[in-house]
């Protein structure tokens, strides 16, 4: 498995290459549903019918969501559209948590 990440990698490819499937082994004490793959890739949050966008950096990714780093003063609504740089697919997303310059985002369409 290559650790290099292309700007053309889709979330599906990153998840597949990283072995982040449901039920994979996790470090002791990690209660998340899936493993996270560490990445450092640009992303954009779109809201207000696409009229507002916030640039951010995706820091880790799973099949169910992503943690991003962004300007602590940037607005982030409870629901928006997420796009990873180089990936044409846009995903409906929801804000799960936010602390200073980091935010946890989930992709509701992947919830089973």
Biopython code that builds the backbone (N, CA, C, O; Angstrom):
import numpy as np
from Bio.PDB.StructureBuilder import StructureBuilder

atoms = [
    (1, "UNK", "N", (0.844, -1.183, 0.000)),
    (1, "UNK", "CA", (0.000, 0.000, 0.000)),
    (1, "UNK", "C", (0.876, 1.229, 0.000)),
    (1, "UNK", "O", (1.773, 1.363, 0.832)),
    (2, "UNK", "N", (0.622, 2.114, -0.918)),
    (2, "UNK", "CA", (1.371, 3.358, -1.007)),
    (2, "UNK", "C", (0.825, 4.364, -0.010)),
    (2, "UNK", "O", (-0.385, 4.441, 0.204)),
    (3, "UNK", "N", (1.717, 5.138, 0.601)),
    (3, "UNK", "CA", (1.258, 6.169, 1.530)),
    (3, "UNK", "C", (1.126, 7.510, 0.837)),
    (3, "UNK", "O", (0.611, 8.462, 1.425)),
    (4, "UNK", "N", (1.585, 7.602, -0.409)),
    (4, "UNK", "CA", (1.456, 8.861, -1.145)),
    (4, "UNK", "C", (-0.006, 9.084, -1.497)),
    (4, "UNK", "O", (-0.719, 8.149, -1.859)),
    (5, "UNK", "N", (-0.439, 10.322, -1.388)),
    (5, "UNK", "CA", (-1.828, 10.661, -1.680)),
    (5, "UNK", "C", (-1.841, 11.634, -2.845)),
    (5, "UNK", "O", (-1.260, 12.716, -2.764)),
    (6, "UNK", "N", (-2.490, 11.255, -3.906)),
    (6, "UNK", "CA", (-2.622, 12.104, -5.074)),
    (6, "UNK", "C", (-3.752, 13.098, -4.857)),
    (6, "UNK", "O", (-4.688, 12.837, -4.102)),
    (7, "UNK", "N", (-3.656, 14.233, -5.524)),
    (7, "UNK", "CA", (-4.753, 15.190, -5.439)),
    (7, "UNK", "C", (-5.983, 14.672, -6.169)),
    (7, "UNK", "O", (-7.058, 15.264, -6.068)),
    (8, "UNK", "N", (-5.839, 13.569, -6.905)),
    (8, "UNK", "CA", (-6.971, 13.003, -7.632)),
    (8, "UNK", "C", (-7.590, 11.812, -6.910)),
    (8, "UNK", "O", (-8.514, 11.193, -7.438)),
    (9, "UNK", "N", (-7.102, 11.475, -5.713)),
    (9, "UNK", "CA", (-7.673, 10.373, -4.949)),
    (9, "UNK", "C", (-9.068, 10.731, -4.465)),
    (9, "UNK", "O", (-9.299, 11.827, -3.955)),
    (10, "UNK", "N", (-9.986, 9.805, -4.629)),
    (10, "UNK", "CA", (-11.328, 9.996, -4.099)),
    (10, "UNK", "C", (-11.377, 9.448, -2.679)),
    (10, "UNK", "O", (-10.491, 8.700, -2.264)),
    (11, "UNK", "N", (-12.401, 9.817, -1.948)),
    (11, "UNK", "CA", (-12.563, 9.273, -0.600)),
    (11, "UNK", "C", (-12.678, 7.757, -0.677)),
    (11, "UNK", "O", (-12.097, 7.057, 0.153)),
    (12, "UNK", "N", (-13.413, 7.234, -1.652)),
    (12, "UNK", "CA", (-13.578, 5.790, -1.765)),
    (12, "UNK", "C", (-12.231, 5.099, -1.948)),
    (12, "UNK", "O", (-11.983, 4.059, -1.338)),
    (13, "UNK", "N", (-11.362, 5.663, -2.779)),
    (13, "UNK", "CA", (-10.047, 5.053, -3.004)),
    (13, "UNK", "C", (-9.189, 5.143, -1.748)),
    (13, "UNK", "O", (-8.532, 4.168, -1.385)),
    (14, "UNK", "N", (-9.181, 6.288, -1.083)),
    (14, "UNK", "CA", (-8.390, 6.430, 0.138)),
    (14, "UNK", "C", (-8.852, 5.457, 1.213)),
    (14, "UNK", "O", (-8.033, 4.859, 1.910)),
    (15, "UNK", "N", (-10.156, 5.302, 1.343)),
    (15, "UNK", "CA", (-10.690, 4.371, 2.335)),
    (15, "UNK", "C", (-10.320, 2.947, 1.956)),
    (15, "UNK", "O", (-9.876, 2.179, 2.809)),
    (16, "UNK", "N", (-10.496, 2.579, 0.689)),
    (16, "UNK", "CA", (-10.198, 1.218, 0.241)),
    (16, "UNK", "C", (-8.715, 0.897, 0.406)),
    (16, "UNK", "O", (-8.372, -0.182, 0.889)),
    (17, "UNK", "N", (-7.838, 1.806, 0.017)),
    (17, "UNK", "CA", (-6.399, 1.578, 0.119)),
    (17, "UNK", "C", (-5.922, 1.522, 1.562)),
    (17, "UNK", "O", (-4.921, 0.873, 1.866)),
    (18, "UNK", "N", (-6.641, 2.206, 2.452)),
    (18, "UNK", "CA", (-6.198, 2.268, 3.845)),
    (18, "UNK", "C", (-6.748, 1.185, 4.738)),
    (18, "UNK", "O", (-6.428, 1.161, 5.926)),
    (19, "UNK", "N", (-7.568, 0.282, 4.214)),
    (19, "UNK", "CA", (-8.116, -0.789, 5.032)),
    (19, "UNK", "C", (-8.987, -0.272, 6.160)),
    (19, "UNK", "O", (-8.848, -0.721, 7.298)),
    (20, "UNK", "N", (-9.883, 0.662, 5.871)),
    (20, "UNK", "CA", (-10.681, 1.308, 6.901)),
    (20, "UNK", "C", (-12.081, 0.718, 7.019)),
    (20, "UNK", "O", (-13.007, 1.396, 7.465)),
    (21, "UNK", "N", (-12.235, -0.526, 6.626)),
    (21, "UNK", "CA", (-13.559, -1.128, 6.630)),
    (21, "UNK", "C", (-14.117, -1.263, 8.037)),
    (21, "UNK", "O", (-13.381, -1.267, 9.024)),
    (22, "UNK", "N", (-15.427, -1.372, 8.100)),
    (22, "UNK", "CA", (-16.130, -1.532, 9.371)),
    (22, "UNK", "C", (-15.611, -2.764, 10.089)),
    (22, "UNK", "O", (-15.434, -3.820, 9.481)),
    (23, "UNK", "N", (-15.368, -2.625, 11.382)),
    (23, "UNK", "CA", (-14.974, -3.765, 12.191)),
    (23, "UNK", "C", (-13.494, -4.094, 12.150)),
    (23, "UNK", "O", (-13.083, -5.089, 12.746)),
    (24, "UNK", "N", (-12.670, -3.296, 11.470)),
    (24, "UNK", "CA", (-11.235, -3.566, 11.436)),
    (24, "UNK", "C", (-10.656, -3.388, 12.836)),
    (24, "UNK", "O", (-11.247, -2.708, 13.675)),
    (25, "UNK", "N", (-9.505, -3.996, 13.084)),
    (25, "UNK", "CA", (-8.877, -3.889, 14.399)),
    (25, "UNK", "C", (-8.497, -2.441, 14.684)),
    (25, "UNK", "O", (-8.006, -1.729, 13.808)),
    (26, "UNK", "N", (-8.733, -2.018, 15.925)),
    (26, "UNK", "CA", (-8.440, -0.650, 16.334)),
    (26, "UNK", "C", (-7.535, -0.681, 17.557)),
    (26, "UNK", "O", (-7.490, -1.677, 18.280)),
    (27, "UNK", "N", (-6.815, 0.411, 17.784)),
    (27, "UNK", "CA", (-6.017, 0.464, 19.008)),
    (27, "UNK", "C", (-6.926, 0.323, 20.235)),
    (27, "UNK", "O", (-8.092, 0.715, 20.202)),
    (28, "UNK", "N", (-6.380, -0.235, 21.307)),
    (28, "UNK", "CA", (-7.151, -0.424, 22.532)),
    (28, "UNK", "C", (-7.696, 0.919, 23.020)),
    (28, "UNK", "O", (-6.969, 1.911, 23.064)),
    (29, "UNK", "N", (-8.979, 0.940, 23.384)),
    (29, "UNK", "CA", (-9.612, 2.153, 23.877)),
    (29, "UNK", "C", (-10.250, 3.002, 22.785)),
    (29, "UNK", "O", (-10.963, 3.956, 23.094)),
    (30, "UNK", "N", (-10.011, 2.679, 21.523)),
    (30, "UNK", "CA", (-10.604, 3.439, 20.416)),
    (30, "UNK", "C", (-12.011, 2.901, 20.181)),
    (30, "UNK", "O", (-12.174, 1.756, 19.759)),
    (31, "UNK", "N", (-13.030, 3.716, 20.452)),
    (31, "UNK", "CA", (-14.418, 3.266, 20.357)),
    (31, "UNK", "C", (-15.079, 3.607, 19.026)),
    (31, "UNK", "O", (-16.263, 3.328, 18.836)),
    (32, "UNK", "N", (-14.331, 4.207, 18.106)),
    (32, "UNK", "CA", (-14.922, 4.576, 16.820)),
    (32, "UNK", "C", (-15.263, 3.339, 16.006)),
    (32, "UNK", "O", (-14.648, 2.284, 16.163)),
    (33, "UNK", "N", (-16.268, 3.488, 15.120)),
    (33, "UNK", "CA", (-16.741, 2.356, 14.322)),
    (33, "UNK", "C", (-15.702, 1.854, 13.334)),
    (33, "UNK", "O", (-15.625, 0.653, 13.076)),
    (34, "UNK", "N", (-14.907, 2.748, 12.781)),
    (34, "UNK", "CA", (-13.919, 2.365, 11.772)),
    (34, "UNK", "C", (-12.595, 3.043, 12.071)),
    (34, "UNK", "O", (-12.542, 4.046, 12.782)),
    (35, "UNK", "N", (-11.537, 2.486, 11.525)),
    (35, "UNK", "CA", (-10.220, 3.094, 11.650)),
    (35, "UNK", "C", (-10.162, 4.390, 10.861)),
    (35, "UNK", "O", (-10.934, 4.596, 9.924)),
    (36, "UNK", "N", (-9.250, 5.251, 11.245)),
    (36, "UNK", "CA", (-9.021, 6.497, 10.519)),
    (36, "UNK", "C", (-7.720, 6.376, 9.748)),
    (36, "UNK", "O", (-6.765, 5.759, 10.219)),
    (37, "UNK", "N", (-7.688, 6.962, 8.574)),
    (37, "UNK", "CA", (-6.458, 7.055, 7.794)),
    (37, "UNK", "C", (-5.973, 8.482, 7.889)),
    (37, "UNK", "O", (-6.715, 9.411, 7.571)),
    (38, "UNK", "N", (-4.733, 8.673, 8.324)),
    (38, "UNK", "CA", (-4.178, 10.025, 8.408)),
    (38, "UNK", "C", (-3.909, 10.530, 7.002)),
    (38, "UNK", "O", (-3.274, 9.857, 6.191)),
    (39, "UNK", "N", (-4.406, 11.731, 6.730)),
    (39, "UNK", "CA", (-4.160, 12.377, 5.443)),
    (39, "UNK", "C", (-3.875, 13.848, 5.709)),
    (39, "UNK", "O", (-4.072, 14.333, 6.823)),
    (40, "UNK", "N", (-3.424, 14.538, 4.710)),
    (40, "UNK", "CA", (-3.212, 15.980, 4.768)),
    (40, "UNK", "C", (-3.566, 16.487, 3.386)),
    (40, "UNK", "O", (-2.720, 16.563, 2.495)),
    (41, "UNK", "N", (-4.831, 16.832, 3.226)),
    (41, "UNK", "CA", (-5.346, 17.155, 1.894)),
    (41, "UNK", "C", (-6.381, 18.262, 1.989)),
    (41, "UNK", "O", (-7.186, 18.287, 2.920)),
    (42, "UNK", "N", (-6.363, 19.165, 1.041)),
    (42, "UNK", "CA", (-7.319, 20.254, 1.015)),
    (42, "UNK", "C", (-8.739, 19.760, 0.827)),
    (42, "UNK", "O", (-8.977, 18.730, 0.196)),
    (43, "UNK", "N", (-9.676, 20.506, 1.383)),
    (43, "UNK", "CA", (-11.094, 20.175, 1.251)),
    (43, "UNK", "C", (-11.887, 21.474, 1.345)),
    (43, "UNK", "O", (-11.360, 22.513, 1.744)),
    (44, "UNK", "N", (-13.156, 21.398, 0.971)),
    (44, "UNK", "CA", (-14.028, 22.558, 1.017)),
    (44, "UNK", "C", (-15.381, 22.169, 1.581)),
    (44, "UNK", "O", (-15.925, 21.115, 1.251)),
    (45, "UNK", "N", (-15.921, 23.029, 2.434)),
    (45, "UNK", "CA", (-17.280, 22.886, 2.957)),
    (45, "UNK", "C", (-18.133, 23.909, 2.233)),
    (45, "UNK", "O", (-17.779, 25.088, 2.195)),
    (46, "UNK", "N", (-19.251, 23.485, 1.656)),
    (46, "UNK", "CA", (-20.149, 24.376, 0.907)),
    (46, "UNK", "C", (-21.502, 24.437, 1.606)),
    (46, "UNK", "O", (-22.050, 23.406, 1.997)),
    (47, "UNK", "N", (-22.040, 25.644, 1.762)),
    (47, "UNK", "CA", (-23.359, 25.790, 2.370)),
    (47, "UNK", "C", (-24.033, 27.046, 1.854)),
    (47, "UNK", "O", (-23.476, 27.756, 1.017)),
    (48, "UNK", "N", (-25.243, 27.324, 2.357)),
    (48, "UNK", "CA", (-26.089, 28.426, 1.857)),
    (48, "UNK", "C", (-26.320, 28.269, 0.355)),
    (48, "UNK", "O", (-26.071, 29.184, -0.429)),
    (49, "UNK", "N", (-26.799, 27.088, -0.022)),
    (49, "UNK", "CA", (-27.096, 26.764, -1.432)),
    (49, "UNK", "C", (-25.863, 26.926, -2.320)),
    (49, "UNK", "O", (-25.981, 27.280, -3.493)),
    (50, "UNK", "N", (-24.687, 26.668, -1.760)),
    (50, "UNK", "CA", (-23.449, 26.748, -2.522)),
    (50, "UNK", "C", (-22.859, 28.143, -2.650)),
    (50, "UNK", "O", (-21.839, 28.323, -3.315)),
    (51, "UNK", "N", (-23.485, 29.134, -2.024)),
    (51, "UNK", "CA", (-22.984, 30.506, -2.148)),
    (51, "UNK", "C", (-21.839, 30.804, -1.190)),
    (51, "UNK", "O", (-21.119, 31.785, -1.378)),
    (52, "UNK", "N", (-21.658, 29.969, -0.161)),
    (52, "UNK", "CA", (-20.579, 30.164, 0.810)),
    (52, "UNK", "C", (-19.729, 28.899, 0.839)),
    (52, "UNK", "O", (-20.253, 27.785, 0.847)),
    (53, "UNK", "N", (-18.408, 29.084, 0.853)),
    (53, "UNK", "CA", (-17.523, 27.930, 0.997)),
    (53, "UNK", "C", (-16.423, 28.260, 1.996)),
    (53, "UNK", "O", (-15.981, 29.404, 2.110)),
    (54, "UNK", "N", (-15.997, 27.237, 2.710)),
    (54, "UNK", "CA", (-14.934, 27.362, 3.703)),
    (54, "UNK", "C", (-13.855, 26.356, 3.337)),
    (54, "UNK", "O", (-14.124, 25.160, 3.216)),
    (55, "UNK", "N", (-12.629, 26.847, 3.161)),
    (55, "UNK", "CA", (-11.496, 25.981, 2.864)),
    (55, "UNK", "C", (-10.999, 25.368, 4.169)),
    (55, "UNK", "O", (-11.015, 26.016, 5.216)),
    (56, "UNK", "N", (-10.556, 24.113, 4.096)),
    (56, "UNK", "CA", (-10.035, 23.427, 5.274)),
    (56, "UNK", "C", (-9.031, 22.378, 4.828)),
    (56, "UNK", "O", (-8.809, 22.177, 3.634)),
    (57, "UNK", "N", (-8.429, 21.715, 5.803)),
    (57, "UNK", "CA", (-7.493, 20.623, 5.552)),
    (57, "UNK", "C", (-8.071, 19.361, 6.198)),
    (57, "UNK", "O", (-8.349, 19.340, 7.397)),
    (58, "UNK", "N", (-8.247, 18.318, 5.397)),
    (58, "UNK", "CA", (-8.679, 17.025, 5.937)),
    (58, "UNK", "C", (-7.466, 16.389, 6.602)),
    (58, "UNK", "O", (-6.420, 16.233, 5.972)),
    (59, "UNK", "N", (-7.603, 16.022, 7.877)),
    (59, "UNK", "CA", (-6.481, 15.474, 8.650)),
    (59, "UNK", "C", (-6.571, 13.974, 8.851)),
    (59, "UNK", "O", (-5.545, 13.299, 8.935)),
    (60, "UNK", "N", (-7.788, 13.440, 8.929)),
    (60, "UNK", "CA", (-7.943, 11.984, 8.949)),
    (60, "UNK", "C", (-9.292, 11.647, 8.346)),
    (60, "UNK", "O", (-10.213, 12.464, 8.341)),
    (61, "UNK", "N", (-9.391, 10.435, 7.842)),
    (61, "UNK", "CA", (-10.551, 10.052, 7.046)),
    (61, "UNK", "C", (-10.949, 8.628, 7.371)),
    (61, "UNK", "O", (-10.099, 7.758, 7.560)),
    (62, "UNK", "N", (-12.247, 8.399, 7.432)),
    (62, "UNK", "CA", (-12.764, 7.038, 7.558)),
    (62, "UNK", "C", (-13.883, 6.890, 6.543)),
    (62, "UNK", "O", (-14.201, 7.828, 5.812)),
    (63, "UNK", "N", (-14.467, 5.725, 6.503)),
    (63, "UNK", "CA", (-15.595, 5.505, 5.615)),
    (63, "UNK", "C", (-16.847, 6.248, 6.039)),
    (63, "UNK", "O", (-17.788, 6.379, 5.257)),
    (64, "UNK", "N", (-16.867, 6.739, 7.283)),
    (64, "UNK", "CA", (-18.053, 7.409, 7.818)),
    (64, "UNK", "C", (-17.880, 8.896, 8.045)),
    (64, "UNK", "O", (-18.862, 9.590, 8.308)),
    (65, "UNK", "N", (-16.655, 9.411, 7.951)),
    (65, "UNK", "CA", (-16.465, 10.824, 8.211)),
    (65, "UNK", "C", (-15.022, 11.254, 8.082)),
    (65, "UNK", "O", (-14.157, 10.508, 7.624)),
    (66, "UNK", "N", (-14.795, 12.489, 8.504)),
    (66, "UNK", "CA", (-13.473, 13.100, 8.356)),
    (66, "UNK", "C", (-13.270, 14.114, 9.484)),
    (66, "UNK", "O", (-14.228, 14.717, 9.966)),
    (67, "UNK", "N", (-12.026, 14.291, 9.893)),
    (67, "UNK", "CA", (-11.703, 15.373, 10.806)),
    (67, "UNK", "C", (-10.968, 16.424, 9.988)),
    (67, "UNK", "O", (-10.036, 16.111, 9.248)),
    (68, "UNK", "N", (-11.394, 17.664, 10.128)),
    (68, "UNK", "CA", (-10.773, 18.749, 9.373)),
    (68, "UNK", "C", (-10.167, 19.781, 10.305)),
    (68, "UNK", "O", (-10.542, 19.902, 11.471)),
    (69, "UNK", "N", (-9.226, 20.514, 9.757)),
    (69, "UNK", "CA", (-8.611, 21.636, 10.453)),
    (69, "UNK", "C", (-8.985, 22.879, 9.648)),
    (69, "UNK", "O", (-8.837, 22.902, 8.426)),
    (70, "UNK", "N", (-9.471, 23.914, 10.339)),
    (70, "UNK", "CA", (-9.913, 25.113, 9.653)),
    (70, "UNK", "C", (-9.700, 26.328, 10.546)),
    (70, "UNK", "O", (-9.387, 26.203, 11.730)),
    (71, "UNK", "N", (-9.872, 27.486, 9.963)),
    (71, "UNK", "CA", (-9.750, 28.729, 10.718)),
    (71, "UNK", "C", (-10.785, 28.708, 11.839)),
    (71, "UNK", "O", (-11.962, 28.452, 11.585)),
    (72, "UNK", "N", (-10.360, 28.974, 13.082)),
    (72, "UNK", "CA", (-11.314, 28.911, 14.198)),
    (72, "UNK", "C", (-12.455, 29.918, 14.089)),
    (72, "UNK", "O", (-13.474, 29.767, 14.763)),
    (73, "UNK", "N", (-12.302, 30.939, 13.256)),
    (73, "UNK", "CA", (-13.365, 31.933, 13.083)),
    (73, "UNK", "C", (-14.285, 31.615, 11.909)),
    (73, "UNK", "O", (-15.275, 32.315, 11.697)),
    (74, "UNK", "N", (-13.974, 30.578, 11.147)),
    (74, "UNK", "CA", (-14.806, 30.202, 10.005)),
    (74, "UNK", "C", (-16.145, 29.656, 10.472)),
    (74, "UNK", "O", (-16.196, 28.842, 11.394)),
    (75, "UNK", "N", (-17.231, 30.097, 9.843)),
    (75, "UNK", "CA", (-18.536, 29.553, 10.208)),
    (75, "UNK", "C", (-18.703, 28.142, 9.647)),
    (75, "UNK", "O", (-18.271, 27.855, 8.531)),
    (76, "UNK", "N", (-19.326, 27.273, 10.421)),
    (76, "UNK", "CA", (-19.656, 25.930, 9.942)),
    (76, "UNK", "C", (-21.058, 25.609, 10.453)),
    (76, "UNK", "O", (-21.268, 25.489, 11.660)),
    (77, "UNK", "N", (-22.018, 25.471, 9.537)),
    (77, "UNK", "CA", (-23.387, 25.137, 9.959)),
    (77, "UNK", "C", (-23.486, 23.664, 10.343)),
    (77, "UNK", "O", (-22.514, 22.921, 10.206)),
    (78, "UNK", "N", (-24.636, 23.244, 10.814)),
    (78, "UNK", "CA", (-24.817, 21.851, 11.229)),
    (78, "UNK", "C", (-24.886, 20.895, 10.043)),
    (78, "UNK", "O", (-24.578, 19.713, 10.198)),
    (79, "UNK", "N", (-25.283, 21.372, 8.861)),
    (79, "UNK", "CA", (-25.346, 20.537, 7.655)),
    (79, "UNK", "C", (-24.766, 21.321, 6.483)),
    (79, "UNK", "O", (-24.980, 22.527, 6.363)),
    (80, "UNK", "N", (-24.035, 20.627, 5.628)),
    (80, "UNK", "CA", (-23.366, 21.279, 4.498)),
    (80, "UNK", "C", (-22.939, 20.203, 3.507)),
    (80, "UNK", "O", (-23.246, 19.025, 3.692)),
    (81, "UNK", "N", (-22.235, 20.606, 2.459)),
    (81, "UNK", "CA", (-21.705, 19.682, 1.454)),
    (81, "UNK", "C", (-20.180, 19.692, 1.587)),
    (81, "UNK", "O", (-19.561, 20.754, 1.654)),
    (82, "UNK", "N", (-19.581, 18.497, 1.624)),
    (82, "UNK", "CA", (-18.138, 18.347, 1.768)),
    (82, "UNK", "C", (-17.542, 17.875, 0.460)),
    (82, "UNK", "O", (-18.095, 16.993, -0.197)),
    (83, "UNK", "N", (-16.395, 18.469, 0.070)),
    (83, "UNK", "CA", (-15.674, 18.000, -1.125)),
    (83, "UNK", "C", (-14.195, 17.956, -0.835)),
    (83, "UNK", "O", (-13.608, 18.953, -0.414)),
    (84, "UNK", "N", (-13.587, 16.805, -1.058)),
    (84, "UNK", "CA", (-12.157, 16.618, -0.919)),
    (84, "UNK", "C", (-11.493, 17.107, -2.200)),
    (84, "UNK", "O", (-11.986, 16.814, -3.290)),
    (85, "UNK", "N", (-10.389, 17.844, -2.101)),
    (85, "UNK", "CA", (-9.694, 18.364, -3.281)),
    (85, "UNK", "C", (-9.378, 17.235, -4.254)),
    (85, "UNK", "O", (-8.896, 16.178, -3.849)),
    (86, "UNK", "N", (-9.648, 17.458, -5.526)),
    (86, "UNK", "CA", (-9.375, 16.471, -6.560)),
    (86, "UNK", "C", (-10.456, 15.423, -6.721)),
    (86, "UNK", "O", (-10.384, 14.608, -7.640)),
    (87, "UNK", "N", (-11.452, 15.420, -5.859)),
    (87, "UNK", "CA", (-12.547, 14.455, -5.916)),
    (87, "UNK", "C", (-13.783, 15.225, -6.379)),
    (87, "UNK", "O", (-14.227, 16.149, -5.698)),
    (88, "UNK", "N", (-14.326, 14.862, -7.501)),
    (88, "UNK", "CA", (-15.489, 15.576, -8.026)),
    (88, "UNK", "C", (-16.767, 15.288, -7.236)),
    (88, "UNK", "O", (-17.714, 16.074, -7.275)),
    (89, "UNK", "N", (-16.793, 14.164, -6.522)),
    (89, "UNK", "CA", (-17.991, 13.806, -5.771)),
    (89, "UNK", "C", (-18.144, 14.723, -4.563)),
    (89, "UNK", "O", (-17.193, 14.974, -3.824)),
    (90, "UNK", "N", (-19.356, 15.209, -4.385)),
    (90, "UNK", "CA", (-19.683, 16.026, -3.221)),
    (90, "UNK", "C", (-20.557, 15.188, -2.310)),
    (90, "UNK", "O", (-21.431, 14.460, -2.778)),
    (91, "UNK", "N", (-20.323, 15.290, -0.997)),
    (91, "UNK", "CA", (-21.056, 14.479, -0.031)),
    (91, "UNK", "C", (-21.839, 15.342, 0.926)),
    (91, "UNK", "O", (-21.341, 16.364, 1.398)),
    (92, "UNK", "N", (-23.063, 14.939, 1.218)),
    (92, "UNK", "CA", (-23.805, 15.583, 2.292)),
    (92, "UNK", "C", (-23.048, 15.287, 3.572)),
    (92, "UNK", "O", (-22.568, 14.172, 3.773)),
    (93, "UNK", "N", (-22.941, 16.283, 4.437)),
    (93, "UNK", "CA", (-22.154, 16.116, 5.661)),
    (93, "UNK", "C", (-22.833, 16.835, 6.816)),
    (93, "UNK", "O", (-23.631, 17.754, 6.631)),
    (94, "UNK", "N", (-22.485, 16.377, 8.021)),
    (94, "UNK", "CA", (-23.020, 16.986, 9.236)),
    (94, "UNK", "C", (-21.878, 17.239, 10.215)),
    (94, "UNK", "O", (-20.970, 16.420, 10.355)),
    (95, "UNK", "N", (-21.941, 18.375, 10.883)),
    (95, "UNK", "CA", (-20.974, 18.699, 11.916)),
    (95, "UNK", "C", (-21.311, 17.879, 13.162)),
    (95, "UNK", "O", (-22.445, 17.917, 13.642)),
    (96, "UNK", "N", (-20.338, 17.143, 13.683)),
    (96, "UNK", "CA", (-20.543, 16.328, 14.879)),
    (96, "UNK", "C", (-19.972, 17.041, 16.096)),
    (96, "UNK", "O", (-20.606, 17.075, 17.151)),
    (97, "UNK", "N", (-18.783, 17.609, 15.956)),
    (97, "UNK", "CA", (-18.147, 18.345, 17.048)),
    (97, "UNK", "C", (-17.202, 19.393, 16.463)),
    (97, "UNK", "O", (-16.787, 19.314, 15.307)),
    (98, "UNK", "N", (-16.881, 20.372, 17.300)),
    (98, "UNK", "CA", (-15.923, 21.397, 16.902)),
    (98, "UNK", "C", (-15.200, 21.897, 18.135)),
    (98, "UNK", "O", (-15.828, 22.235, 19.138)),
    (99, "UNK", "N", (-13.884, 21.945, 18.063)),
    (99, "UNK", "CA", (-13.038, 22.466, 19.139)),
    (99, "UNK", "C", (-11.942, 23.312, 18.505)),
    (99, "UNK", "O", (-11.087, 22.798, 17.785)),
    (100, "UNK", "N", (-11.974, 24.614, 18.778)),
    (100, "UNK", "CA", (-10.982, 25.560, 18.243)),
    (100, "UNK", "C", (-10.867, 25.420, 16.727)),
    (100, "UNK", "O", (-11.811, 25.745, 16.007)),
    (101, "UNK", "N", (-9.726, 24.942, 16.232)),
    (101, "UNK", "CA", (-9.515, 24.885, 14.785)),
    (101, "UNK", "C", (-9.755, 23.500, 14.182)),
    (101, "UNK", "O", (-9.356, 23.249, 13.045)),
    (102, "UNK", "N", (-10.393, 22.607, 14.920)),
    (102, "UNK", "CA", (-10.682, 21.267, 14.396)),
    (102, "UNK", "C", (-12.174, 20.969, 14.480)),
    (102, "UNK", "O", (-12.883, 21.476, 15.349)),
    (103, "UNK", "N", (-12.627, 20.132, 13.552)),
    (103, "UNK", "CA", (-14.041, 19.760, 13.533)),
    (103, "UNK", "C", (-14.176, 18.316, 13.062)),
    (103, "UNK", "O", (-13.444, 17.859, 12.184)),
    (104, "UNK", "N", (-15.127, 17.612, 13.664)),
    (104, "UNK", "CA", (-15.462, 16.253, 13.247)),
    (104, "UNK", "C", (-16.707, 16.288, 12.386)),
    (104, "UNK", "O", (-17.713, 16.899, 12.746)),
    (105, "UNK", "N", (-16.629, 15.630, 11.253)),
    (105, "UNK", "CA", (-17.711, 15.646, 10.266)),
    (105, "UNK", "C", (-18.096, 14.201, 9.952)),
    (105, "UNK", "O", (-17.231, 13.336, 9.815)),
    (106, "UNK", "N", (-19.395, 13.949, 9.841)),
    (106, "UNK", "CA", (-19.831, 12.606, 9.428)),
    (106, "UNK", "C", (-20.605, 12.699, 8.121)),
    (106, "UNK", "O", (-21.205, 13.724, 7.798)),
    (107, "UNK", "N", (-20.571, 11.598, 7.384)),
    (107, "UNK", "CA", (-21.299, 11.480, 6.124)),
    (107, "UNK", "C", (-22.531, 10.626, 6.393)),
    (107, "UNK", "O", (-22.414, 9.403, 6.468)),
    (108, "UNK", "N", (-23.708, 11.229, 6.541)),
    (108, "UNK", "CA", (-24.908, 10.474, 6.934)),
    (108, "UNK", "C", (-25.278, 9.362, 5.955)),
    (108, "UNK", "O", (-25.871, 8.368, 6.375)),
    (109, "UNK", "N", (-24.951, 9.488, 4.661)),
    (109, "UNK", "CA", (-25.335, 8.462, 3.699)),
    (109, "UNK", "C", (-24.575, 7.164, 3.906)),
    (109, "UNK", "O", (-24.959, 6.134, 3.353)),
    (110, "UNK", "N", (-23.484, 7.192, 4.706)),
    (110, "UNK", "CA", (-22.735, 5.968, 4.962)),
    (110, "UNK", "C", (-23.197, 5.263, 6.221)),
    (110, "UNK", "O", (-22.756, 4.146, 6.493)),
    (111, "UNK", "N", (-24.081, 5.889, 7.001)),
    (111, "UNK", "CA", (-24.571, 5.263, 8.230)),
    (111, "UNK", "C", (-25.531, 4.131, 7.873)),
    (111, "UNK", "O", (-26.388, 4.266, 7.000)),
    (112, "UNK", "N", (-25.360, 3.017, 8.571)),
    (112, "UNK", "CA", (-26.176, 1.858, 8.233)),
    (112, "UNK", "C", (-27.233, 1.557, 9.212)),
    (112, "UNK", "O", (-27.986, 0.600, 9.034)),
]
sb = StructureBuilder()
sb.init_structure("model")
sb.init_model(0)
sb.init_chain("A")
sb.init_seg("    ")
for serial, (resi, resn, name, xyz) in enumerate(atoms, 1):
    if name == "N":
        sb.init_residue(resn, " ", resi, " ")
    sb.init_atom(name, np.array(xyz, "f"), 0.0, 1.0, " ", f" {name:<3s}", serial, name[0])
structure = sb.get_structure()
